[in-house]
Amino acid sequence: MKTLIINLIVCFLFSFNALSQNLIETKVENWEYGSAKIGVLDFISGSVQEFGGIDNNGNLTIELQPNFLQKMKAQMEKEQEKSPEGWQASLKNVSGTFSCLSGGLSYNNGETNLSSLPKQLVVFKGEKEILGLLMPASKKAIADYFFTYGEENSGTGKYLEWTYLNEPATVKGTCINTTFTQAQNESFKASENYSLELKKGWNLIEYHITEVFEDSSGKIYPKTTEIQRIENTPSEINWYFSSEK
C-alpha cells in the first residue's frame, strides 16, 4: 500500500453562513496520477458523488457547500430508486451518529439531521476508477489505522471530520466500551469523551487520540479519544493518501 503525505496549505473555515463558499485547499506533494476527482462511493448503487478534485500539479480543492445537507438528501432519494427491494435510505441524526451502546452520552436536539464528508474520501478518475483514499490526520499511523480498518497499529494524535447540521445540537459525556484485542481472552476499556457544541451549518470536528493500548502481541489500539468542535485546522494536520495500487 503506497501512502503520500498531503500538506495542508490553507483552509477557509472561519465563517460558515448560507452565503459563503468555503474551500479546503491543499497541495499534494509528488502527485503522479494526473487530474482526479474527490468524493464518496455509494456501495449500494456503485455511483460516485464528487466533492472536489486534484489537478495535474497536485493542487487539491474540496468545496464545503452551504446547502450540503439538502444536496445529500436529494442524492439519497435518487439512489433510493436504484436500491434493492426492502432497503430504505434515511438521513443520519446527531444521536444516531454519535451513539454509545453502553450509554453515558446526553444530547440537546439529538434528532437534528446531519451529513458529513467521509473521514476517508475517495480519489477517482472518470466514473468509477478508484485511485485510493484521502484522510486528514496528524500522523501517518493514525491514517493507516483507518485505511486498513484497524489492521495497522494506531498512535496518539488527531484526525478531522467536516459535518453539516440543519440545526444546532450538543453531545456531552463519556462513552466507555469493552474492546477485545486480537490476543486471546484479552480486552481493555476504550473511552470516547464528547464535548461537542455543534452549530447550524458546517462544523469542523477534531478527534484527538490521547492514549493508546498495546496488547500482548504488540498490536496498538486507540484507548482514549477526546472529541470536540474546533474553529481552525490544527497546524500539525497533514492529508494522507493511500493508493489502491
Secondary structure, 3 states (H helix, E strand, C coil): CCEEEEEEEEECCCCCCCCCCEEEEEEECCCCCCCEEEEEECCCCCCEEEEEEECCCCEEEEEECCCHHHHHHHHHHHHHCCCCCCCCCCCEEHHHHCCCCCCCEEEECCCCEEEECCCCEEEEECCCEEEEEEEEECCHHHHHHHHCCCCCCCCCEEEEEEEEECCCEEEEEEEEEEEECCCCCCEEEEEEEEEEEECCEEEEEEEEEEEEEECCCCCEEEEEEEEEEECCCCCCCEEEEEECC
